[in-house]
Amino acid sequence: MSDRDGIFAGDDPFEIARRWLAEAESVEPNDANAMALSTVDADGLPNARMVLLKDIEPDGFVFYTNYASTKAQELDGAGKAAFVMHWKSLRRQIRVRGAITREDGPQADAYYASRSLKSRLGAWASRQSQPLSSRAALMAEVARVTAQHGTHPARPPFWGGYRITPSHIEFWADGAFRLHDRFSWHREDSGEKWRITRLSP
């Protein structure tokens, strides 16, 4: 791996991911932490949507959602997922595949408390992925939960985090004449050493 230097340098893929995200935050105009999350339903039909990555831990990637949503049902059902983060301005992307666990404790409470009041009340009001008769009905529900929960709402029991613990991470950077640089990091279990392979573009 003598040629794995520059933006690919390092022995910790999570540190590389943090470094890339920090660079993206300085140049991307909106939501540098946006990622396309892929799941499958009970029939194996794929699904994808954009969510926001909220934490890169020493061994995983964390995001938050409504546990009653379609994505949550698919995450819980399959127990695994994938995502890709693409930064057009940097001409780089990260692909991740791995196992899913819920983050439903103090860490989720702390993140929920850090959100704006309107976002916290919105989490209570939205029955994510369920049919909605009108926007007016949604705003009426926001008013109702505001009256009920006040200005310091606790985290809803149906809202929290998910952690992806990767078995695969791929770092990709654009190259001249479509001769891109790609490095795949793979391991079966979180305690194993990563196996790193340069891939053809």
PABAMAR-511893 format. One line per field, with one value per residue: residue in one letter; residue number from 0; x, y, z of N, C-alpha, C, O in turn. Coordinates in nm, 3 decimals, decimal comma. Layout:
BEGIN
residu: c(A|...)
num: c(NUM|...)
n_c1: c(X|...)
n_c2: c(Y|...)
n_c3: c(Z|...)
ca_c1: c(X|...)
ca_c2: c(Y|...)
ca_c3: c(Z|...)
c_c1: c(X|...)
c_c2: c(Y|...)
c_c3: c(Z|...)
o_c1: c(X|...)
o_c2: c(Y|...)
o_c3: c(Z|...)
This chain:
BEGIN
residu: c(M|S|D|R|D|G|I|F|A|G|D|D|P|F|E|I|A|R|R|W|L|A|E|A|E|S|V|E|P|N|D|A|N|A|M|A|L|S|T|V|D|A|D|G|L|P|N|A|R|M|V|L|L|K|D|I|E|P|D|G|F|V|F|Y|T|N|Y|A|S|T|K|A|Q|E|L|D|G|A|G|K|A|A|F|V|M|H|W|K|S|L|R|R|Q|I|R|V|R|G|A|I|T|R|E|D|G|P|Q|A|D|A|Y|Y|A|S|R|S|L|K|S|R|L|G|A|W|A|S|R|Q|S|Q|P|L|S|S|R|A|A|L|M|A|E|V|A|R|V|T|A|Q|H|G|T|H|P|A|R|P|P|F|W|G|G|Y|R|I|T|P|S|H|I|E|F|W|A|D|G|A|F|R|L|H|D|R|F|S|W|H|R|E|D|S|G|E|K|W|R|I|T|R|L|S|P)
num: c(0|1|2|3|4|5|6|7|8|9|10|11|12|13|14|15|16|17|18|19|20|21|22|23|24|25|26|27|28|29|30|31|32|33|34|35|36|37|38|39|40|41|42|43|44|45|46|47|48|49|50|51|52|53|54|55|56|57|58|59|60|61|62|63|64|65|66|67|68|69|70|71|72|73|74|75|76|77|78|79|80|81|82|83|84|85|86|87|88|89|90|91|92|93|94|95|96|97|98|99|100|101|102|103|104|105|106|107|108|109|110|111|112|113|114|115|116|117|118|119|120|121|122|123|124|125|126|127|128|129|130|131|132|133|134|135|136|137|138|139|140|141|142|143|144|145|146|147|148|149|150|151|152|153|154|155|156|157|158|159|160|161|162|163|164|165|166|167|168|169|170|171|172|173|174|175|176|177|178|179|180|181|182|183|184|185|186|187|188|189|190|191|192|193|194|195|196|197|198|199|200)
n_c1: c(0,082|0,202|0,133|-0,085|-0,139|-0,144|-0,470|-0,574|-0,429|-0,344|-0,427|-0,671|-0,993|-1,218|-1,117|-1,014|-1,257|-1,375|-1,197|-1,233|-1,504|-1,488|-1,340|-1,524|-1,728|-1,630|-1,653|-1,886|-2,205|-2,448|-2,557|-2,328|-2,306|-2,492|-2,627|-2,692|-2,903|-2,943|-3,176|-3,350|-3,674|-3,909|-3,949|-3,717|-3,692|-3,517|-3,463|-3,416|-3,301|-3,232|-3,050|-2,922|-2,597|-2,491|-2,290|-1,958|-1,828|-1,576|-1,602|-1,820|-2,108|-2,351|-2,696|-3,023|-3,377|-3,735|-3,870|-4,094|-4,100|-4,080|-3,815|-3,699|-3,838|-3,746|-3,473|-3,468|-3,579|-3,403|-3,153|-2,921|-2,753|-2,671|-2,477|-2,402|-2,186|-2,146|-1,938|-1,955|-1,808|-1,556|-1,500|-1,516|-1,608|-1,764|-1,838|-2,036|-2,106|-2,287|-2,368|-2,663|-2,755|-2,962|-2,944|-3,043|-3,030|-2,873|-2,708|-2,871|-3,067|-2,918|-2,847|-3,103|-3,184|-3,013|-3,113|-3,309|-3,593|-3,825|-3,768|-3,757|-4,021|-4,142|-4,062|-4,221|-4,471|-4,485|-4,596|-4,408|-4,379|-4,641|-4,975|-5,096|-5,343|-5,341|-5,129|-5,217|-5,332|-5,105|-4,976|-5,162|-5,131|-4,873|-4,921|-5,080|-4,904|-4,717|-4,859|-4,900|-4,641|-4,477|-4,193|-3,975|-3,953|-3,935|-3,734|-3,911|-4,050|-4,058|-3,858|-3,522|-3,178|-2,973|-2,705|-2,453|-2,235|-1,955|-1,876|-1,766|-1,593|-1,552|-1,332|-1,330|-1,188|-1,193|-1,027|-0,802|-0,912|-1,100|-0,969|-0,995|-0,917|-0,950|-1,007|-1,067|-1,184|-1,211|-1,367|-1,477|-1,567|-1,602|-1,381|-1,171|-0,872|-0,852|-0,871|-0,713|-0,760|-0,657|-0,869|-0,964|-1,053)
n_c2: c(-0,120|0,120|0,327|0,439|0,722|1,075|1,201|0,956|0,854|0,687|0,469|0,427|0,396|0,540|0,777|0,879|0,915|1,110|1,319|1,367|1,444|1,679|1,839|1,856|2,000|2,254|2,337|2,247|2,370|2,309|2,087|1,897|1,661|1,490|1,177|0,900|0,662|0,317|0,053|-0,263|-0,410|-0,647|-0,819|-0,807|-0,591|-0,310|0,011|0,364|0,672|1,014|1,095|1,251|1,227|1,208|1,151|1,033|0,769|0,594|0,340|0,330|0,470|0,715|0,799|0,959|0,897|0,847|0,578|0,447|0,482|0,397|0,347|0,278|0,045|-0,122|-0,121|-0,240|-0,485|-0,607|-0,574|-0,477|-0,243|0,007|0,292|0,587|0,863|1,148|1,395|1,645|1,879|1,816|1,597|1,334|1,029|0,823|0,491|0,272|-0,035|-0,242|-0,376|-0,308|-0,133|-0,009|0,321|0,417|0,543|0,749|0,895|0,938|1,089|1,317|1,415|1,469|1,673|1,871|1,970|2,217|2,378|2,372|2,160|1,952|1,946|1,892|1,631|1,498|1,553|1,448|1,165|0,979|0,871|0,786|0,815|1,149|1,387|1,663|1,958|2,143|1,983|1,867|2,092|2,159|1,943|1,992|2,224|2,111|1,927|2,106|2,252|2,044|1,942|2,161|2,383|2,227|1,954|1,603|1,340|1,167|0,839|0,694|0,777|0,797|0,688|0,521|0,300|0,225|-0,032|-0,089|-0,345|-0,318|-0,052|0,192|0,414|0,668|0,859|1,105|1,064|1,164|1,124|0,934|0,748|0,655|0,670|0,412|0,265|-0,020|-0,116|-0,390|-0,613|-0,891|-0,900|-0,661|-0,659|-0,745|-0,699|-0,454|-0,536|-0,406|-0,302|-0,198|-0,095|-0,148|0,124)
n_c3: c(0,000|-0,063|-0,228|-0,117|-0,018|0,062|0,034|0,099|0,304|0,612|0,889|1,000|0,899|0,980|1,075|0,837|0,702|0,870|0,822|0,548|0,550|0,704|0,530|0,321|0,444|0,439|0,180|0,049|-0,039|0,089|0,341|0,380|0,511|0,407|0,310|0,094|0,186|0,174|0,184|0,224|0,166|0,314|0,104|-0,033|-0,201|-0,307|-0,149|-0,128|0,015|0,107|0,397|0,700|0,812|1,144|1,326|1,335|1,472|1,671|1,563|1,392|1,210|1,263|1,245|1,260|1,308|1,266|1,437|1,347|1,081|0,727|0,651|0,897|0,966|0,764|0,817|1,074|1,007|0,819|0,937|0,836|0,618|0,367|0,262|0,069|0,042|-0,143|-0,268|-0,476|-0,518|-0,418|-0,565|-0,467|-0,298|-0,046|0,024|0,218|0,383|0,608|0,938|1,133|1,426|1,691|1,827|2,113|2,357|2,610|2,433|2,210|2,336|2,401|2,145|2,041|2,217|2,135|1,903|1,720|1,874|1,716|1,543|1,728|1,822|1,582|1,538|1,722|1,612|1,351|1,179|1,044|0,709|0,696|0,553|0,488|0,533|0,472|0,456|0,639|0,833|0,939|1,049|1,241|1,411|1,499|1,648|1,847|1,978|2,066|2,258|2,433|2,504|2,548|2,585|2,634|2,523|2,580|2,433|2,182|2,229|1,999|1,834|1,734|1,712|1,462|1,414|1,188|1,164|0,997|0,756|0,517|0,364|0,122|-0,031|-0,268|-0,528|-0,776|-1,088|-1,355|-1,692|-1,625|-1,474|-1,192|-0,836|-0,606|-0,296|-0,109|0,205|0,413|0,645|0,841|1,108|1,378|1,546|1,396|1,195|0,940|0,593|0,321|-0,007|-0,326|-0,585|-0,926|-1,142)
ca_c1: c(0,000|0,292|0,075|-0,203|-0,094|-0,227|-0,604|-0,605|-0,332|-0,391|-0,461|-0,805|-1,086|-1,311|-1,045|-1,013|-1,393|-1,392|-1,117|-1,301|-1,625|-1,449|-1,305|-1,648|-1,805|-1,575|-1,676|-2,021|-2,295|-2,556|-2,565|-2,213|-2,322|-2,600|-2,588|-2,799|-2,916|-3,012|-3,229|-3,437|-3,793|-3,921|-3,944|-3,587|-3,695|-3,434|-3,518|-3,309|-3,342|-3,126|-3,057|-2,805|-2,505|-2,475|-2,170|-1,865|-1,773|-1,453|-1,628|-1,949|-2,168|-2,481|-2,797|-3,143|-3,502|-3,855|-3,866|-4,212|-4,089|-4,049|-3,672|-3,671|-3,892|-3,656|-3,347|-3,489|-3,608|-3,286|-3,038|-2,803|-2,783|-2,557|-2,496|-2,295|-2,174|-2,077|-1,912|-1,924|-1,705|-1,427|-1,488|-1,487|-1,722|-1,742|-1,945|-2,031|-2,204|-2,264|-2,475|-2,739|-2,804|-3,026|-2,886|-3,169|-3,000|-2,833|-2,653|-2,986|-3,129|-2,834|-2,861|-3,237|-3,186|-2,932|-3,187|-3,393|-3,722|-3,921|-3,736|-3,795|-4,167|-4,176|-4,044|-4,342|-4,592|-4,486|-4,607|-4,327|-4,412|-4,784|-5,054|-5,127|-5,454|-5,306|-5,029|-5,288|-5,347|-4,974|-4,952|-5,251|-5,070|-4,761|-4,978|-5,128|-4,793|-4,653|-4,936|-4,886|-4,504|-4,412|-4,067|-3,868|-4,006|-3,844|-3,725|-4,022|-4,008|-4,056|-3,757|-3,388|-3,069|-2,923|-2,560|-2,402|-2,100|-1,922|-1,790|-1,702|-1,585|-1,474|-1,298|-1,317|-1,155|-1,192|-0,897|-0,803|-0,949|-1,181|-0,882|-1,018|-0,852|-1,048|-0,951|-1,169|-1,149|-1,306|-1,347|-1,600|-1,608|-1,548|-1,253|-1,067|-0,793|-0,903|-0,796|-0,722|-0,732|-0,681|-0,959|-0,962|-1,158)
ca_c2: c(0,000|0,235|0,439|0,489|0,838|1,193|1,199|0,819|0,811|0,659|0,330|0,424|0,447|0,637|0,904|0,928|0,963|1,237|1,420|1,401|1,519|1,813|1,914|1,882|2,103|2,386|2,373|2,213|2,479|2,261|1,948|1,814|1,532|1,414|1,047|0,820|0,540|0,209|-0,057|-0,353|-0,447|-0,790|-0,893|-0,786|-0,478|-0,201|0,143|0,460|0,808|1,095|1,126|1,327|1,163|1,296|1,123|0,927|0,718|0,516|0,215|0,331|0,591|0,727|0,894|0,955|0,893|0,799|0,432|0,394|0,512|0,285|0,315|0,210|-0,090|-0,198|-0,136|-0,340|-0,614|-0,667|-0,569|-0,429|-0,134|0,067|0,431|0,653|1,009|1,197|1,538|1,686|1,983|1,752|1,482|1,218|0,965|0,712|0,391|0,193|-0,143|-0,305|-0,417|-0,199|-0,140|0,116|0,408|0,456|0,577|0,888|0,962|0,984|1,198|1,436|1,471|1,526|1,798|1,971|2,018|2,333|2,345|2,337|2,025|1,857|1,934|1,827|1,487|1,450|1,574|1,374|1,019|0,968|0,772|0,753|0,911|1,277|1,446|1,796|2,028|2,207|1,881|1,853|2,210|2,149|1,847|2,063|2,310|2,027|1,874|2,220|2,276|1,929|1,917|2,285|2,424|2,133|1,819|1,489|1,265|1,072|0,698|0,638|0,852|0,776|0,672|0,394|0,295|0,128|-0,080|-0,135|-0,455|-0,266|0,092|0,222|0,554|0,690|0,995|1,121|1,068|1,209|1,025|0,834|0,652|0,696|0,599|0,344|0,174|-0,093|-0,166|-0,498|-0,705|-0,963|-0,863|-0,532|-0,675|-0,786|-0,598|-0,425|-0,574|-0,292|-0,340|-0,098|-0,147|-0,085|0,227)
ca_c3: c(0,000|-0,063|-0,302|-0,045|0,056|0,037|0,094|0,141|0,405|0,747|0,922|1,058|0,797|1,037|1,077|0,699|0,675|0,941|0,754|0,423|0,582|0,746|0,408|0,247|0,514|0,408|0,040|0,003|0,001|0,174|0,389|0,345|0,578|0,345|0,256|0,035|0,264|0,103|0,263|0,148|0,240|0,344|-0,022|-0,094|-0,293|-0,255|-0,124|-0,100|0,047|0,167|0,541|0,743|0,905|1,259|1,404|1,295|1,596|1,647|1,493|1,325|1,157|1,330|1,197|1,342|1,233|1,333|1,438|1,279|0,938|0,638|0,657|1,023|0,955|0,677|0,891|1,179|0,946|0,754|1,026|0,762|0,525|0,298|0,224|-0,006|0,053|-0,262|-0,264|-0,612|-0,518|-0,393|-0,656|-0,383|-0,233|0,047|0,026|0,341|0,401|0,737|1,028|1,194|1,563|1,734|1,929|2,176|2,496|2,642|2,315|2,132|2,414|2,388|2,011|2,030|2,293|2,065|1,786|1,744|1,935|1,610|1,496|1,833|1,820|1,456|1,556|1,790|1,530|1,224|1,172|0,924|0,606|0,695|0,473|0,552|0,458|0,423|0,536|0,750|0,938|1,003|1,132|1,357|1,503|1,560|1,752|1,956|2,056|2,132|2,379|2,523|2,551|2,587|2,522|2,666|2,500|2,589|2,308|2,166|2,237|1,864|1,756|1,786|1,618|1,410|1,394|1,091|1,193|0,862|0,715|0,396|0,339|0,002|-0,055|-0,411|-0,569|-0,921|-1,153|-1,494|-1,794|-1,555|-1,405|-1,054|-0,727|-0,520|-0,196|-0,036|0,338|0,440|0,756|0,874|1,243|1,417|1,614|1,302|1,125|0,806|0,473|0,231|-0,146|-0,430|-0,686|-1,058|-1,153)
c_c1: c(0,086|0,232|-0,051|-0,159|-0,187|-0,361|-0,643|-0,519|-0,398|-0,431|-0,601|-0,904|-1,185|-1,247|-1,037|-1,150|-1,419|-1,318|-1,184|-1,426|-1,593|-1,410|-1,429|-1,728|-1,754|-1,605|-1,817|-2,119|-2,404|-2,534|-2,450|-2,223|-2,437|-2,548|-2,712|-2,799|-2,997|-3,051|-3,302|-3,558|-3,799|-3,917|-3,811|-3,584|-3,616|-3,512|-3,401|-3,369|-3,224|-3,154|-2,929|-2,724|-2,479|-2,350|-2,088|-1,792|-1,643|-1,476|-1,761|-1,995|-2,311|-2,567|-2,925|-3,269|-3,616|-3,857|-3,989|-4,206|-4,061|-3,903|-3,638|-3,721|-3,799|-3,521|-3,360|-3,509|-3,485|-3,164|-2,909|-2,847|-2,655|-2,584|-2,378|-2,302|-2,091|-2,063|-1,864|-1,810|-1,566|-1,397|-1,445|-1,616|-1,675|-1,863|-1,925|-2,141|-2,178|-2,389|-2,535|-2,772|-2,868|-2,939|-3,003|-3,150|-2,962|-2,776|-2,765|-3,057|-3,050|-2,846|-2,998|-3,243|-3,109|-3,005|-3,269|-3,527|-3,823|-3,894|-3,775|-3,947|-4,213|-4,161|-4,164|-4,462|-4,599|-4,498|-4,539|-4,366|-4,559|-4,860|-5,093|-5,234|-5,420|-5,194|-5,094|-5,306|-5,215|-4,947|-5,042|-5,194|-4,948|-4,811|-5,022|-5,013|-4,716|-4,726|-4,916|-4,748|-4,427|-4,278|-3,950|-3,917|-3,898|-3,838|-3,841|-3,972|-3,996|-3,952|-3,620|-3,289|-3,049|-2,773|-2,530|-2,258|-2,050|-1,845|-1,714|-1,705|-1,502|-1,456|-1,266|-1,282|-1,141|-1,049|-0,911|-0,836|-1,026|-1,097|-0,883|-0,934|-0,959|-0,974|-1,065|-1,112|-1,255|-1,265|-1,481|-1,655|-1,537|-1,413|-1,138|-0,989|-0,852|-0,811|-0,819|-0,677|-0,754|-0,765|-0,939|-1,073|-1,278)
c_c2: c(0,126|0,354|0,491|0,605|0,955|1,182|1,061|0,771|0,786|0,513|0,316|0,480|0,549|0,775|0,963|0,986|1,096|1,350|1,464|1,483|1,662|1,899|1,950|1,994|2,244|2,431|2,343|2,320|2,434|2,116|1,861|1,675|1,450|1,283|0,977|0,685|0,437|0,098|-0,153|-0,387|-0,599|-0,877|-0,878|-0,672|-0,362|-0,071|0,236|0,596|0,882|1,115|1,200|1,246|1,258|1,267|1,015|0,885|0,642|0,389|0,214|0,469|0,599|0,833|0,870|0,959|0,852|0,646|0,369|0,416|0,386|0,247|0,238|0,066|-0,178|-0,220|-0,245|-0,479|-0,684|-0,672|-0,525|-0,324|-0,087|0,215|0,478|0,802|1,054|1,348|1,584|1,786|1,925|1,639|1,356|1,155|0,854|0,620|0,302|0,087|-0,206|-0,337|-0,296|-0,232|-0,006|0,190|0,474|0,496|0,722|0,963|1,017|1,098|1,328|1,498|1,537|1,662|1,909|2,031|2,142|2,288|2,302|2,197|1,920|1,837|1,866|1,676|1,425|1,451|1,483|1,224|0,978|0,847|0,734|0,855|1,034|1,346|1,582|1,854|2,095|2,109|1,862|1,971|2,211|2,052|1,909|2,152|2,228|1,977|1,987|2,252|2,165|1,919|2,044|2,307|2,332|1,989|1,713|1,419|1,167|0,927|0,632|0,705|0,829|0,748|0,530|0,407|0,188|0,095|-0,149|-0,267|-0,416|-0,113|0,111|0,373|0,571|0,836|1,000|1,129|1,113|1,093|0,907|0,721|0,688|0,615|0,542|0,252|0,114|-0,143|-0,271|-0,575|-0,769|-0,919|-0,736|-0,543|-0,711|-0,667|-0,578|-0,482|-0,466|-0,332|-0,221|-0,165|-0,076|0,016|0,176)
c_c3: c(0,000|-0,136|-0,234|0,045|0,027|0,107|0,144|0,257|0,540|0,765|0,979|0,956|0,851|1,048|0,937|0,664|0,745|0,870|0,624|0,449|0,623|0,625|0,330|0,311|0,482|0,265|-0,011|0,050|0,097|0,213|0,342|0,407|0,522|0,289|0,201|0,105|0,188|0,199|0,170|0,233|0,258|0,220|-0,094|-0,194|-0,235|-0,239|-0,095|-0,072|0,108|0,315|0,577|0,843|1,021|1,341|1,336|1,422|1,568|1,566|1,418|1,283|1,209|1,262|1,276|1,255|1,323|1,323|1,372|1,128|0,857|0,648|0,784|1,021|0,871|0,745|0,997|1,119|0,889|0,846|0,959|0,662|0,458|0,277|0,140|0,022|-0,067|-0,252|-0,401|-0,616|-0,496|-0,492|-0,579|-0,335|-0,140|0,039|0,148|0,339|0,536|0,815|1,098|1,339|1,597|1,835|2,000|2,322|2,515|2,522|2,227|2,203|2,394|2,249|1,994|2,099|2,222|1,945|1,821|1,802|1,828|1,556|1,599|1,836|1,691|1,463|1,626|1,695|1,408|1,244|1,042|0,838|0,602|0,610|0,555|0,468|0,400|0,508|0,657|0,865|1,013|1,096|1,255|1,459|1,571|1,673|1,872|2,042|2,125|2,262|2,482|2,585|2,588|2,518|2,555|2,647|2,517|2,454|2,297|2,172|2,100|1,775|1,819|1,675|1,569|1,387|1,288|1,130|1,066|0,858|0,589|0,397|0,213|-0,012|-0,204|-0,436|-0,720|-0,975|-1,298|-1,587|-1,733|-1,495|-1,256|-0,956|-0,635|-0,424|-0,115|0,096|0,374|0,565|0,789|1,010|1,286|1,488|1,522|1,247|0,986|0,699|0,368|0,092|-0,237|-0,539|-0,819|-1,067|-1,234)
o_c1: c(0,046|0,271|-0,118|-0,143|-0,296|-0,366|-0,736|-0,535|-0,494|-0,463|-0,646|-0,901|-1,233|-1,314|-1,051|-1,159|-1,478|-1,367|-1,190|-1,453|-1,661|-1,443|-1,441|-1,790|-1,828|-1,586|-1,863|-2,117|-2,449|-2,497|-2,471|-2,156|-2,476|-2,440|-2,822|-2,709|-3,108|-2,973|-3,313|-3,550|-3,705|-3,886|-3,793|-3,484|-3,644|-3,612|-3,298|-3,473|-3,128|-3,266|-2,838|-2,775|-2,447|-2,308|-2,143|-1,706|-1,605|-1,383|-1,810|-1,932|-2,385|-2,520|-2,935|-3,269|-3,597|-3,847|-3,988|-4,296|-4,023|-3,869|-3,558|-3,653|-3,777|-3,462|-3,273|-3,462|-3,466|-3,083|-2,802|-2,964|-2,546|-2,699|-2,270|-2,410|-1,980|-2,160|-1,748|-1,725|-1,468|-1,284|-1,354|-1,721|-1,565|-1,977|-1,813|-2,254|-2,063|-2,501|-2,468|-2,813|-2,834|-2,870|-3,057|-3,242|-3,013|-2,796|-2,755|-3,101|-3,109|-2,854|-3,008|-3,300|-3,134|-2,961|-3,295|-3,570|-3,898|-3,989|-3,822|-3,995|-4,311|-4,239|-4,205|-4,545|-4,709|-4,420|-4,605|-4,383|-4,600|-4,815|-5,120|-5,218|-5,464|-5,167|-5,034|-5,295|-5,214|-4,901|-5,002|-5,205|-4,922|-4,752|-5,005|-5,020|-4,656|-4,662|-4,915|-4,736|-4,322|-4,254|-3,837|-3,921|-3,784|-3,927|-3,867|-3,862|-3,932|-3,958|-3,603|-3,312|-3,101|-2,722|-2,577|-2,171|-2,098|-1,761|-1,610|-1,808|-1,394|-1,552|-1,184|-1,339|-1,085|-0,962|-1,018|-0,795|-1,018|-1,148|-0,786|-0,886|-1,048|-0,890|-1,150|-1,006|-1,375|-1,147|-1,586|-1,776|-1,428|-1,338|-1,022|-1,033|-0,896|-0,689|-0,933|-0,569|-0,856|-0,736|-0,902|-1,179|-1,375)
o_c2: c(0,228|0,468|0,580|0,589|0,936|1,156|1,049|0,658|0,853|0,444|0,204|0,600|0,635|0,877|1,084|1,093|1,186|1,462|1,583|1,580|1,756|2,018|2,062|2,075|2,341|2,548|2,407|2,357|2,514|2,033|1,762|1,582|1,349|1,277|0,992|0,603|0,467|0,055|-0,127|-0,392|-0,670|-0,996|-0,931|-0,656|-0,319|-0,047|0,193|0,631|0,821|1,148|1,212|1,204|1,375|1,352|0,916|0,957|0,627|0,336|0,106|0,570|0,502|0,941|0,773|1,014|0,826|0,590|0,249|0,374|0,282|0,128|0,145|-0,025|-0,295|-0,327|-0,332|-0,579|-0,804|-0,764|-0,534|-0,318|-0,134|0,258|0,418|0,860|1,006|1,420|1,564|1,781|1,978|1,591|1,284|1,219|0,801|0,666|0,262|0,115|-0,224|-0,325|-0,195|-0,343|0,097|0,129|0,574|0,486|0,809|1,085|1,128|1,194|1,434|1,621|1,646|1,757|2,027|2,133|2,169|2,174|2,206|2,124|1,812|1,725|1,792|1,602|1,314|1,361|1,445|1,164|0,945|0,736|0,659|0,969|1,025|1,363|1,614|1,807|2,104|2,147|1,843|1,953|2,257|2,074|1,882|2,156|2,270|1,982|1,966|2,276|2,190|1,891|2,035|2,257|2,355|1,912|1,730|1,437|1,090|0,898|0,528|0,692|0,839|0,781|0,434|0,512|0,074|0,182|-0,257|-0,296|-0,475|-0,053|0,054|0,449|0,497|0,926|0,909|1,193|1,102|0,980|0,795|0,612|0,743|0,506|0,614|0,172|0,185|-0,205|-0,243|-0,601|-0,708|-0,903|-0,705|-0,445|-0,709|-0,553|-0,673|-0,477|-0,438|-0,389|-0,152|-0,277|0,042|-0,003|0,250)
o_c3: c(0,057|-0,112|-0,287|0,166|-0,026|0,227|0,224|0,304|0,577|0,668|1,003|0,929|0,776|1,033|0,920|0,604|0,686|0,860|0,594|0,378|0,583|0,620|0,279|0,241|0,496|0,231|-0,105|0,167|0,180|0,131|0,272|0,361|0,582|0,230|0,253|0,087|0,142|0,283|0,050|0,356|0,222|0,228|-0,204|-0,265|-0,124|-0,307|-0,043|-0,126|0,155|0,355|0,494|0,947|0,999|1,420|1,286|1,473|1,451|1,507|1,383|1,314|1,200|1,226|1,351|1,145|1,442|1,214|1,344|1,056|0,912|0,653|0,780|1,069|0,903|0,731|1,009|1,175|0,909|0,836|1,017|0,625|0,489|0,274|0,140|0,026|-0,089|-0,229|-0,438|-0,705|-0,549|-0,501|-0,619|-0,332|-0,153|0,046|0,180|0,299|0,575|0,764|1,120|1,372|1,539|1,916|1,953|2,403|2,444|2,511|2,176|2,139|2,374|2,236|1,938|2,045|2,245|1,892|1,938|1,782|1,848|1,526|1,564|1,850|1,691|1,402|1,594|1,699|1,366|1,318|0,943|0,889|0,513|0,595|0,675|0,347|0,289|0,619|0,764|0,982|1,134|1,208|1,362|1,579|1,688|1,781|1,987|2,165|2,231|2,365|2,602|2,705|2,652|2,408|2,511|2,742|2,472|2,370|2,390|2,126|2,086|1,653|1,940|1,559|1,626|1,346|1,298|1,130|1,032|0,943|0,557|0,427|0,200|-0,005|-0,258|-0,374|-0,782|-0,915|-1,357|-1,564|-1,783|-1,469|-1,202|-0,987|-0,590|-0,465|-0,061|0,099|0,366|0,589|0,769|1,025|1,239|1,492|1,562|1,253|0,922|0,711|0,332|0,075|-0,229|-0,581|-0,824|-1,006|-1,253)
